[in-house]
Amino acid sequence: MKDIHEVLRQKQTRYAQLGKQIEMLQQAAEKLREVAPLLAENDDEDNAVLMEVDEALPGGDAMAAKAGAAGATGGAAKAARPTAPRWP
């Protein structure tokens, strides 16, 4: 049979570890909330610049069609950046 004091000590240690992990996760979430709008603004600006470049290049629509066809057939054409989840 286990000693009740030892079990209690283990549970308290585990509880303290979980408390620290929760605090760290809350701090990380807070930082993400601060940074997420900045990332969203940059992403929108990048997309606008890319659209302007595509419109300025001759045959930009043809290149977009080729990229779309390659993506539809499982080609190596991937998005330049992976999309990240938006934080509220």
N, C-alpha and C positions, 0 to 999 in steps of 0.2 A: 504494500500500500504506500502511496506517495505521501510525503509530509505536506500538510496543508500550508505551512509557512513557505516552503519552497515553491509550491504551485502559485501561491499568491505573489511571491517575489518575481517569478517568471512572467506572470500576467501583467504586473506593474511595469516591468521592463519593456514588454511588448507594447503596452499602452503608451509609454513615453516615446518609443520609436515611431509609432504611428502618428502621434501628435506632432513630432518634428517633421515627418513626411508631409502631413497635411499642411503645416505652416509653409513649408517650402513650395508646395504646389500652389497655394494661395498667392504667394509672392510671385511665382512664375506667371500665373494667370493675370495678375495685376500688371506686370510688365508687358505681357502680350496685348492687353487692352490698350496700353499706351502706344504701342508700336503698330498695331494693326491698321489704324487709320492712315498712318504714314505710308505703310506698304500699299494700301489700297490706292492712295493718291498716286504713288509712283507707277503702279500697274496701269492705271487709267491713262497717265501721261505717256507711258511706253506704248500702249496700244494706239493712242492717237498719232504718235510719231510714226509708228509702223504703217498705219493706214495712209498717212500723207506720203510716205516713201513709196508705197505700192502704187498710189495714184500717179506719182510723178514719173515712175519708171515706164518706159515703153514696153508693152506686152505684159504688164503687171497682172492683168486678168488671166492671161494664158498661163503664167507661172503659178498663179493661185489654183487654177484648174488642174495643172499637173500635180501640184502638191496634194490637192484633195483626192485625186485619183490614186496616187501612190499610197496615201493613208487608207483609202477604202480597200485597197488590195493587200493591205498588211505590210506595206513597204517600211523602210526605215525612217520615213518622214515623221517626226514627232514634234510636239510643241516645243518651242524654245525654252520655256520654263514650265515646270509643273505647277498646277494650280493649287493654291493653299486654301484651307478653309477660312472663311471670314468669321471673325469674332465679333460679337455684339458690342 
